[in-house]
Amino acid sequence: TTYHDLVPIIHPEWSHSKIISVAKRRLALVEKEIDYVICVSQSTMNDLVNNSRIPKEKITVVYEGVGEQFKPQQTQEVESFKEKMKLPDEFVLAIGGVGERRNLKSVKEVCKNYNLVITGVTIPLVNYEEVPLLYASAKVLLYPSFYEGFGLPILEAMACGVPVITSNISSMPEAGGDAVVYIDPNNLEEIKKKLNEVWEDNDLREDLIKKGFTQAKKFSWKKAAEETAAVYRKLVEK
């Protein structure tokens, strides 16, 4: 089986009681019946080891990938998308979510002097095919999440040529590498300072974009599929 995160186990305050109950029952079954577990990050693996009876030697990390559609977009298509969605010329992009996990309260606070677009909050959720255009429309992705199993939006934004500011905890550094600006998600002043730096400093943004392309290329669904198949093959050949 594959574990993407342990949100209901580690942060039950962010989940419905029924989801928590299902997650606990599922974990009990995994502990009892599963021969091997794939986790999508070292962070998730550590969470599983620390919150279950599953030994570390029965777990392999297989990172998720970036879809091939996440790449720099044509300027005309971006402008048409912004016009259709009534987006401002320059804005901070944030990713919506249920509960407090995505730290949207802080996002709204630090972005009082910026145009802010939050998926599923200030704009409707866009079709998956248009997500690359949404990333490419933004000046920066602000992603100060408190917890992520992996953090796909970090990679997707970088692959589209967008600078990223994200948290220095959980799995975010595994996705971001040295290609993003890290912040303490609990430190409003630090988030404000870093957002201002990325927003105002063209050289910094260009450097982040360049590093982001390099970092995003380290992750692919082909690689994830090959590594997943290798785990299954090892089990079959036992």
C-alpha positions in Angstrom: 0.0 0.0 0.0 1.0 3.6 -0.4 0.8 6.3 2.3 0.5 9.8 1.1 0.2 11.5 4.5 -1.0 10.9 8.1 -3.1 14.1 8.5 -6.0 12.4 10.4 -3.6 10.6 12.7 -1.2 13.4 13.5 -3.6 16.3 13.2 -7.1 15.1 14.1 -8.1 18.7 14.8 -8.1 19.2 11.0 -10.3 16.2 10.2 -13.8 15.0 10.6 -14.4 12.4 13.3 -15.5 9.8 10.6 -12.3 10.4 8.6 -10.2 9.9 11.7 -12.0 6.7 12.5 -11.5 5.3 9.0 -7.8 6.3 9.0 -7.2 4.5 12.3 -9.0 1.3 11.1 -7.0 1.5 7.9 -3.7 1.8 9.8 -4.6 -1.1 11.9 -5.2 -3.2 8.8 -1.9 -2.1 7.3 0.0 -3.0 10.5 -1.6 -6.4 10.5 -1.8 -7.4 6.8 0.5 -5.4 4.6 3.9 -6.8 3.6 5.4 -3.5 2.4 4.6 0.2 2.4 5.5 3.0 0.0 5.6 6.5 1.4 5.7 9.6 -0.9 8.4 11.4 1.2 10.9 10.9 4.0 8.7 13.1 6.1 5.7 10.8 5.7 7.9 7.7 6.3 9.1 9.2 9.6 5.5 10.1 10.6 4.4 6.5 9.9 7.3 5.0 11.8 6.6 7.3 14.8 2.8 6.7 14.8 2.5 3.0 14.0 4.1 -0.4 14.7 5.4 -0.6 11.1 9.2 -1.1 11.1 11.3 1.3 9.0 12.7 -1.7 7.0 9.3 -2.4 5.6 9.0 1.1 4.1 10.4 2.6 0.9 10.1 6.2 -0.2 9.0 6.9 -3.8 8.6 10.5 -4.6 5.7 11.7 -6.6 6.3 13.5 -10.0 5.4 16.5 -12.1 3.0 16.1 -14.9 4.4 17.0 -18.4 1.7 19.6 -18.8 3.4 21.7 -16.0 5.8 23.8 -18.0 6.1 27.5 -19.1 3.0 28.6 -20.8 2.5 30.7 -23.9 2.1 34.4 -23.0 -1.0 34.8 -25.2 -2.7 31.8 -23.5 -1.8 33.1 -20.1 -3.3 36.5 -20.9 -6.5 35.0 -22.2 -6.8 32.8 -19.1 -6.3 35.8 -16.8 -9.0 37.7 -18.8 -11.4 34.8 -18.6 -10.9 34.3 -14.8 -10.8 38.1 -14.2 -7.4 37.8 -12.6 -5.2 40.9 -11.8 -2.0 41.5 -13.8 0.2 40.6 -10.8 -0.9 38.5 -7.8 0.2 36.1 -5.1 -1.2 32.6 -5.6 -2.2 30.5 -2.6 -3.7 27.0 -2.6 -7.0 26.5 -0.7 -7.9 23.6 1.5 -10.1 22.3 4.3 -9.4 23.4 7.8 -6.2 25.2 9.0 -3.6 23.0 7.4 -2.8 25.4 4.5 -2.4 28.4 6.9 -4.7 30.6 4.9 -5.3 32.9 7.9 -1.7 33.9 7.8 -1.7 34.1 4.0 -4.6 36.6 4.1 -2.9 38.6 6.8 0.5 39.0 5.0 -1.1 39.7 1.7 -3.2 42.7 2.7 -1.1 44.9 0.4 -1.0 42.5 -2.5 -3.5 41.1 -4.9 -4.2 37.6 -3.5 -5.8 34.7 -5.4 -6.7 31.6 -3.4 -7.9 28.5 -5.3 -11.3 27.4 -4.2 -11.8 30.6 -2.1 -11.3 33.8 -4.1 -11.7 32.0 -7.4 -13.5 28.7 -8.3 -11.4 25.6 -8.7 -10.1 25.5 -12.3 -10.2 22.5 -14.6 -7.1 20.4 -14.2 -6.0 21.2 -17.7 -5.9 24.9 -16.8 -3.9 24.6 -13.6 -0.6 25.2 -15.4 -2.1 28.5 -16.8 -3.1 29.5 -13.2 0.4 28.9 -11.9 2.0 30.7 -14.9 -0.3 33.7 -14.3 1.0 34.2 -10.8 4.0 36.3 -9.7 4.7 34.0 -6.8 3.3 31.0 -5.1 2.9 31.4 -1.3 2.6 28.0 0.3 3.1 28.3 4.1 1.4 25.0 4.9 1.7 23.4 8.3 1.8 19.9 7.0 2.1 18.1 3.6 2.6 14.5 2.7 4.7 15.7 -0.3 3.7 19.1 -1.6 3.0 18.8 -5.3 2.0 22.5 -5.8 5.6 23.4 -5.0 6.9 21.3 -7.9 4.1 22.2 -10.3 4.7 25.9 -9.8 8.4 25.6 -10.2 7.9 23.6 -13.4 5.7 26.5 -14.7 8.4 29.0 -14.0 6.9 30.5 -10.8 9.0 31.5 -7.7 7.9 29.6 -4.6 7.8 30.6 -0.9 7.1 27.7 1.4 7.4 26.3 4.9 10.7 24.9 6.3 8.9 22.0 8.0 7.2 18.7 7.1 7.9 17.4 3.6 8.2 20.9 1.9 12.1 21.0 1.9 12.1 17.6 0.1 10.1 19.0 -2.7 11.7 22.5 -2.7 15.4 21.6 -2.4 17.5 24.7 -2.8 15.1 26.3 -5.3 12.6 28.0 -3.0 12.5 30.6 -0.2 11.7 29.0 3.1 9.8 30.5 6.0 8.6 29.5 9.4 4.8 29.2 8.9 4.2 30.5 12.4 6.2 33.7 11.9 4.1 36.3 10.2 6.8 38.9 10.1 9.2 36.5 8.4 6.6 35.6 5.8 5.9 39.3 5.1 9.6 40.0 4.8 10.3 37.1 2.4 7.2 37.8 0.3 8.3 41.4 -0.1 11.8 40.4 -1.1 10.6 37.9 -3.8 8.0 40.4 -5.0 10.4 43.3 -5.4 13.7 41.7 -6.3 13.7 40.8 -10.0 17.2 39.1 -9.8 16.0 36.9 -6.9 12.9 35.9 -8.8 14.9 35.0 -11.9 17.4 33.0 -9.8 14.5 31.1 -8.1 12.9 30.4 -11.5 16.1 29.0 -12.9 16.7 26.8 -9.9 13.1 25.8 -9.8 13.3 24.3 -13.4 16.3 22.3 -12.3 14.7 21.1 -9.1 11.4 20.1 -10.8 13.2 18.0 -13.4 14.4 15.7 -10.6 10.8 14.4 -10.2 8.7 12.6 -12.8 5.8 10.2 -12.8 7.9 7.8 -15.0 10.5 7.6 -12.3 7.8 7.2 -9.7 6.2 4.4 -11.7 9.6 2.6 -12.2 10.4 2.8 -8.5 6.9 1.6 -7.5 7.1 -1.3 -9.9 10.5 -2.3 -8.4 9.0 -2.5 -5.0 6.2 -4.7 -6.2 8.6 -6.9 -8.2 10.8 -7.4 -5.1 7.8 -8.6 -3.1 6.7 -11.0 -5.9 10.1 -12.5 -6.2 10.5 -13.2 -2.5 
